[in-house]
Amino acid sequence: MRPTRHEIRYFAIKQNHNTMLKTILTWGLIAGLIMMGVFFLVIMKKDFSEMDFDSGQFIGYASMILAFGAGFFGVRQLRDKSKAKWGFLKAWGAGLGIVLVGGMIYSAGWVYYAENNPEQVEAMMDMYAKSIQDNPELTDAQKEAQLQEMESFSALYDNPLSNFLVTLLIEPLPPGIIISLIIAIILRKPSVNQHNDQLLDENIASA
């Protein structure tokens, strides 16, 4: 018995979903490993008590741009394999999936490091506090407010779950969302493949 048009369409959609999931997980893993690799390279070569906070922050966000920028190839791979419409929202959704997977890997790695290296985490917080106190553009009231905000975040870092969520929300996700947005604009394919229905009909006829 030959498969119906709806059955072929169903299996095609299912195959596309499986391909998308595999690609998102693969490139998300690559993004997470890039960020964690840069992070561990930095902490192996630097003493946080001597490291400049701004340079550390620059290295961190540069690694995120590099990691999530690599997701461009994952989204492009999905777009090129797709025979159906690949518009802005679909491209952005794939990019966000890569960002989420990579961000979760990075956040989990940070929590593991923080739980096993509390002294280094304390040194990072001291470095951040010093950067606030030494900032000539802030008034005393602004410095006090930022230091109090830092203390509240320090309390969240004491719990692994809240540490994971806060890290995910304030570090990889903001730049990741912007980068995935740019990738989606570049890689969107607004036109529908005009031969899609014809290919389905040919598959049915040849089955």
Secondary structure, DSSP 8 states (H G I E B T S, - for coil): ----HHHHHHHHHHHHHHHHHHHHHHHHHHHHHHHHHHHHHHHHH--TTTS-HHHHHHHHHHHHHHHHHHHHHHHHHHHHH--S-B-HHHHHHHHHHHHHHHHHHHHHHHHHHHHH-HHHHHHHHHHHHHHHHT-TTS-HHHHHHHHHHHHHHHHHTTSHHHHHHHHHHHTTHHHHHHHHHHHHHHH-B-S--TTHHHHHHHHHHH-
